[in-house]
Amino acid sequence: MKTFKTAFLLTALTLLLLFIGEAFGGRGGMTIALVVAILMNGVAYFFSDKIALASAGAKPISREQSPRLYEVMERLAAKANLPMPKLYLIPQAAPNAFATGRNPSHASVAVTQGLMELMNDDELEGVIAHELSHVRNYDILTSSIAATLAGAITWVARMGFWFGGGDDREGGGLVALLMLIVAPFAAMLLQLGISRQREYQADASGARMVGHPYGLISALEKLGAYNQRIPMNISPSTSALCIVAPLAGGQMFSRLFSTHPPLADRIAALRSMTVTR
């Protein structure tokens, strides 16, 4: 069901992009909008991992530097029948982690120094299983496509407003202005829906990979507490990839526009697995 919802939201993003292109430029505008989306997705497909790692200040980490991390990753990757991802360390105190890359053969997992210091072995295993689930589920590719579609919608709406909004159609200028505001907002909400669905799915897949949800539950509880107090220097686009939102607040407005579902809901879903599995 969650996979269906993600596919539905991606389709909605694509249709929204084509609708905006058609509204501003007819069939030609729709074609231009589609070309823009394809080009942006091409860039995201090949370079999104390098951009995300660089924006977080991630550095490659060797087995000698972190044998504990390698041991956990190798064991879980073998269990999930996945290639060993490249491992990176982010020299920041806020505990967090993210996976990136276009497919399992070109995947990378980055963890912060704070996460390695805070997590015990069971909690680290839960976090790594969550990130490997993103790799196995191709969530990193889905997120890149969603981000580029949302970016293309914003770009097409802006270009259409400046170059196509002042035509002679009745109310054309007002329609263009409304679309300039509403279209990027709608794209953002659809992108948030995709991000939230993939986190629930990765939590469940990660728990099944390990064999139980307890380590991940404990890890999420710690991550939620520490990330509300310790700032993390990371770009908004990369923070959407993290296992928990850096500096996630508890206010309703910020939760509404967060790329992550509320931690309490994620933990409750994991706890239900202890009863139903």
C-alpha positions in Angstrom: 0.0 0.0 0.0 2.8 2.4 0.9 4.5 1.6 -2.5 1.3 2.4 -4.3 1.0 5.7 -2.5 4.5 6.7 -3.5 3.9 5.8 -7.1 0.6 7.8 -7.0 2.4 10.9 -5.6 5.2 10.7 -8.2 2.5 10.5 -10.9 0.7 13.4 -9.4 4.0 15.5 -9.4 4.5 14.6 -13.1 0.9 15.5 -14.0 1.2 18.8 -12.1 4.3 19.7 -14.0 2.7 18.9 -17.4 -0.5 20.8 -16.4 1.6 23.9 -15.6 3.5 23.7 -18.8 0.2 23.4 -20.8 -1.4 26.2 -18.9 1.4 28.7 -19.7 2.4 27.5 -23.2 -0.1 25.0 -24.6 1.2 21.8 -26.1 4.6 23.4 -26.6 4.8 24.4 -23.0 3.9 20.9 -21.9 6.7 19.5 -24.0 9.2 22.0 -22.6 8.1 21.1 -19.1 8.6 17.4 -19.8 12.1 18.0 -21.3 13.1 20.1 -18.2 12.0 17.3 -15.9 13.9 14.7 -17.9 17.1 16.8 -17.9 16.9 17.5 -14.2 16.3 13.9 -13.4 19.3 13.0 -15.5 21.5 15.3 -13.4 20.0 13.9 -10.2 20.4 10.3 -11.2 24.2 10.6 -11.8 25.3 13.4 -9.4 22.8 13.6 -6.5 25.0 11.3 -4.3 28.1 13.4 -4.8 26.1 16.6 -4.1 24.6 15.2 -0.9 27.9 13.9 0.5 29.7 17.1 -0.3 27.0 19.3 1.2 27.2 17.3 4.4 31.0 17.4 4.6 31.2 13.6 4.5 34.6 12.0 4.2 35.4 8.4 3.2 36.1 6.2 6.3 38.2 3.1 6.2 37.9 -0.2 8.0 40.9 0.6 10.1 39.2 3.9 11.2 35.8 2.3 12.1 35.9 -1.5 12.3 32.6 -1.5 14.2 30.7 0.3 11.4 32.2 -2.0 8.8 31.3 -5.1 10.8 27.7 -4.1 11.1 27.4 -3.0 7.5 29.0 -6.1 6.0 26.8 -8.4 8.1 23.5 -6.7 7.2 24.5 -6.1 3.5 25.2 -9.9 3.2 21.9 -10.7 5.0 20.0 -8.4 2.6 21.9 -9.7 -0.4 23.2 -6.2 -1.3 26.6 -5.0 -2.4 28.6 -3.3 0.3 27.9 0.5 0.1 30.7 3.0 0.4 31.0 4.4 3.9 31.4 8.0 4.9 31.8 9.8 8.2 30.4 13.3 8.8 32.5 15.1 11.5 29.5 16.6 13.3 28.2 16.1 16.8 24.5 15.8 15.9 23.7 12.1 15.6 22.3 11.2 12.2 22.8 9.1 9.1 21.6 9.0 5.4 21.9 6.8 2.3 22.4 8.1 -1.2 23.2 6.8 -4.7 21.4 5.9 -7.8 21.1 2.1 -7.2 22.4 -0.6 -4.8 25.6 -0.9 -6.9 26.3 2.8 -6.5 25.2 3.4 -3.0 26.8 5.3 -0.1 25.9 5.5 3.6 27.1 8.4 5.7 27.0 8.5 9.5 27.9 11.4 11.8 30.5 11.2 14.5 27.8 11.9 17.0 25.8 8.9 15.9 28.8 6.5 16.3 29.5 7.9 19.8 25.8 7.7 20.9 24.5 4.4 19.6 25.1 1.0 21.2 25.6 -2.0 19.0 21.8 -2.9 18.7 20.9 0.7 18.0 23.6 1.1 15.4 22.4 -2.1 13.7 18.9 -0.7 13.6 20.0 2.6 12.0 22.2 0.8 9.4 19.3 -1.6 8.6 17.0 1.4 8.0 19.5 3.0 5.6 20.1 -0.3 3.8 16.4 -0.6 3.4 16.4 2.8 1.6 19.0 1.3 -0.8 17.2 -1.9 -1.4 13.8 -0.1 -1.9 15.4 2.3 -4.4 14.2 5.2 -2.2 17.3 7.2 -2.9 16.4 7.2 -6.6 12.7 7.9 -5.8 13.7 10.9 -3.6 15.9 12.3 -6.3 13.2 12.1 -8.9 10.7 13.7 -6.5 13.1 16.5 -5.7 13.9 17.3 -9.4 10.2 17.1 -10.4 9.4 19.6 -7.6 12.3 21.8 -8.7 11.1 21.7 -12.3 7.6 22.6 -11.3 8.9 25.7 -9.4 11.1 26.6 -12.4 8.4 26.2 -15.0 5.9 28.2 -12.9 8.4 31.0 -12.5 9.4 31.1 -16.1 5.8 30.9 -17.2 4.9 33.8 -15.0 7.6 36.1 -16.3 7.4 35.1 -20.0 3.9 33.9 -20.5 1.7 35.4 -17.8 1.1 38.8 -19.4 -0.9 37.6 -22.4 -4.3 38.9 -23.6 -6.4 36.2 -22.1 -9.0 37.4 -19.6 -7.5 37.0 -16.2 -4.3 35.6 -17.6 -2.1 37.6 -15.3 -4.0 36.7 -12.2 -4.0 33.0 -13.1 -0.2 33.1 -13.7 0.3 34.8 -10.4 -1.8 32.2 -8.6 0.0 29.4 -10.3 3.4 30.9 -9.4 2.4 30.7 -5.7 0.2 27.6 -5.6 2.1 25.2 -7.9 5.4 25.1 -5.9 3.4 24.8 -2.7 1.5 21.8 -4.1 4.7 20.3 -5.4 6.3 20.6 -1.9 3.3 18.9 -0.3 3.5 16.0 -2.8 7.2 15.7 -2.2 6.7 15.7 1.6 4.2 12.9 1.1 6.7 10.8 -0.8 9.4 11.4 1.8 7.2 10.4 4.7 5.9 7.2 3.1 9.5 6.1 2.4 10.5 6.6 6.0 7.7 4.3 7.3 8.6 1.7 4.8 12.3 1.8 5.6 11.6 1.5 9.3 9.5 -1.6 8.7 12.0 -3.2 6.2 14.9 -2.4 8.5 13.2 -4.1 11.5 12.5 -7.2 9.4 16.1 -7.2 8.2 17.4 -7.3 11.7 14.7 -9.6 13.0 13.2 -7.3 15.5 12.4 -3.5 15.9 13.8 -2.9 19.4 17.2 -1.5 18.3 15.7 0.9 15.8 13.0 2.0 18.4 15.7 2.8 20.9 17.8 4.6 18.2 14.9 6.7 17.1 14.1 7.7 20.7 17.7 8.9 21.2 17.9 10.6 17.8 14.7 12.5 18.5 16.0 13.8 21.8 19.5 14.8 20.7 18.6 16.3 17.3 16.3 18.8 19.0 19.3 20.2 20.9 22.4 19.8 18.7 22.4 21.8 15.4 23.6 20.1 12.2 25.2 22.0 9.4 23.6 20.5 6.4 21.6 21.7 3.4 17.8 21.3 3.4 17.8 19.0 0.4 20.3 16.7 2.1 18.6 16.9 5.5 15.5 15.3 3.8 17.6 12.1 3.3 18.5 11.8 7.0 17.0 9.1 9.2 15.6 11.9 11.4 15.1 15.6 10.5 17.9 17.7 12.0 16.7 20.1 14.6 13.1 18.8 14.3 10.8 20.9 16.4 7.7 19.8 18.2 5.4 22.5 16.9 2.5 21.7 14.7 3.4 24.0 11.9 7.0 22.7 11.6 5.7 19.1 11.7 3.2 19.8 9.0 6.0 20.8 6.6 8.6 18.3 7.7 10.0 15.9 5.3 9.8 13.2 8.0 6.7 11.8 9.8 6.5 12.5 13.5 8.9 10.3 15.4 6.2 9.2 17.8 4.2 7.8 14.9 7.2 6.0 13.5 7.9 4.4 16.9 4.3 3.5 17.4 4.3 1.7 14.0 7.5 -0.2 15.0 6.0 -1.2 18.4 3.0 -2.6 16.6 5.3 -5.0 14.8 6.3 -6.6 18.1 2.6 -7.6 18.5 1.7 -8.6 14.9 4.9 -10.2 13.6 
